[in-house]
Amino acid sequence: MEDTLQFAGVLLAGLGVGEGTLKIASSGLAWRGREGARVLTVNKADLQQLVWLRGGRAQQLRCVCRGQISHRFEGFKESDFASIEAFVQKHALIGAAPKDGQHLTRLKQASRGWSWGTASVSGGALYFHNDKLEEVFEISLSSVAQVNLSGANELGLEFHTDDTAGAMDECMTELRLAIAEEAEAESLAEAIRDKADTSAFAGERLASFSEISLLVPRGKYEVELFPNYFKLHGRSVDYKILYSSVTKLFLLPKPDEIHVSFVVSLDPPIRQGNTMYPHLVFNFKADEEVSVQFNISAEELAQKYEKLKPTEEGELWRVFSKSVRHLSGKPLHIPRSFTSVHEQRAVRTALGANEGYIFFLESCMFFLNKPPTLIRFDDVELVQFKRMDNSRSFDLSVTLTSAQVFLFSNIDRAEFDNIHEFLKSHKVPMASIAAHVKKLSSGRGSAAVDMEVDGGDDDDEGSEESEDEDFDVKAAAKKGGKKGGNKKDSGSEASDASSSDMDDDELDAEFEEAAESEDERPKKKKK
C-alpha cells in the first residue's frame, strides 16, 4: 500500500464548492484549493475521529480534531471507503480504534425531507437532529461570522466569505432557524456566539451615533463605530459590516435644501431575508449638529487616524461621513462640477415608477432614493435622449455593456443642455441628437435619432463636483432659458476617485462653500 493517498476534485464542504486536492499521509491530512488560495492541514496528533457520511453530491469524510473542531471533505466515491479505512488502520491515524474496531465510522443520517428537529451545540459545531436522533446537518461554528436574533424566535447565522470558492462557485452565506420558545432561541444564540469565529469583529467601540435614519434599509438605527467594522442596531435586526466590505462612499446633498444623503456601497452586500442591500443610504438633516468623543487616547488616535480629532463637532452629516471615511480608509465621492439650471447638483427624475434624483459625478451617476442605483461611466455602452419633441420633459436611456437598460423619465426639458454637455465632456458615448436639435429649432416634429455615437471632445477635461440643492419642475418650465452651466477646475481629473485624494481641509472648503451658497439662496415660499 502506498504511503500517501491522493484525491482530486475534493471540496471543503460546508460553505462553498471550491474544489481542491486532498492528500492523506501517515502524518495527517492536507487539502489545497484548486487556485492555491487556501491550504488546510490536519496533523495526526490532533485527529480524534474520522467519519464517513453521504454528502450533497458525493461521499464525505469528516475529520473531528482536538477541541471538537471538525472539517468535512466532499467528493469521494463509495469505493474509496475501503482504501481509506485500510490506510487509516495501517498508519493508526486516530490512535486506538473505537470499541467496535472501526477506524473509519459510518454515520447514520436522516434521509427524510423534514425541516424541523433539535439544534444543539457540541464542541465547535452546531448539530441538527430529527425526532429519531438522526443527524440532518452539522455546521462548524468557526465558519460563523455573525449571530443575530430577528424578532423573538428567529435565529440568523451569517458565514464568512468562502475564499476557497472560484469566481463562479456558489457559497452559503446565511442560515435561519425558527425556534418556538424565545428563551431557547436566546440560549442557543449565546452558545453559538461563544464558539463562533467573530475575531474580525473584535475591538472596543470607538464612537456611537443614536437615532440615525436610514432610507435603505429603512428604519432608525444606533450606529456604533469599531476599529474593524461598524454596527447598525435596529429594533428587530442588527448588522455588523466590516470596513473591508466597503467599496465606496458618497456624500450627496439632497435638492430639498433640508437633507444630506450619505451612501455606503458594499461588496458583498448585506442581506435581510431574500433582499440584498448593496448600498446603505443614510439620511441626515443638513442643520443638525452633534458632538462625538472618540473612546481612544489622543496618542493612539493621532497614530492610527491622524485626520480625526479626539472630539469631533459640527453638522451630523459632516462628522459621521468624516468618521466613516477615515476609519474605513475608503474614497469619499462628492458631486463637484455638474450644475443644473437652478444651480443645483442633482436633477429630478423617475426610475421606473420610483421618483427621485439623479446625481452626476465624475466617473458615475447615482440615483436616489429607491432603488439606489450606481452607474459607472466605464460600464455605459450608449446614452440616448428620448422624447425630445416634448416641450416640457425628456427621457434619458442608459444602456450598459451588459445589455441592461435604465430609463430615467420626465427630466425637465431645461436641463438638457447641462446634462448633454456634462456627459460629452466626460466622454460618455451618446447617440447624436443633431437631427432632433435641427427639427426642434425649425419648429418641426420629432425625427428618428441618429445612432452616430458622440464620445465627446478629446480636449475636454472632467472635473469634480460640489454640493446640490432643490429642484423645482414648475420653476424650470418658467425659466427654461436659464443655464446653470458646468463649472470646471483646471487642475482636476476626470475621475471622482480624485475626491478621495483631497485632504479634510479641501473637503471642508468644499462643504463650507456649499453651505454659504445655501445661506445666500432665497428661502422657499411656504405653500
Buried (B, 14 or more C-beta within 10 A) or exposed (E): EEEEBEBEEBBBBBBBBBBBBBBBBEBBBBBBBBBEEBEBEBEBEBBBBBBBBBBEEBBBBBBBBEEBBBBBBBBBEEEBBEBBBBBBBEBEBBEEBEEEEBBBBEEEBBEEEEEEBEBEBEBBBBBBBBEEEBBBBBBBBBBBBBBBBBEEBBBBBBBBBBEBBBEEEEBBBBBEBEBEEEEEBBEBBEBBEEBBBBEBBEEEBBBBBEEBBBBBBEBEBBBBBBBBBBBBBBEEBBBBBBBBBBBBBBBBBBBEBEBBBBBBBBEEBBBBEEEEBBBBBBBBEBEEEBEBEBEBEEEEBBEEBEBBBEEBEBBBBBBBBBBBBBBBEBBBBBBBBBBBBBBBBBBBBBBEEEEBBBBBBBBBBBBBBBBBBBBEBEBBBBBBBBBBEEEBBBBBBBBBEEEEEBBBBBBBBBBBBBBBBBBBBBBBBBBBBEBBBEBBEEEEEBBEBEEEEBEBEEEBBBBBBBBBBBBBBEBBBEBBEBBBBBEBBEEBBBBBBBBBEBEBEEBBEBBEEBBEBBEEEEEEEEE
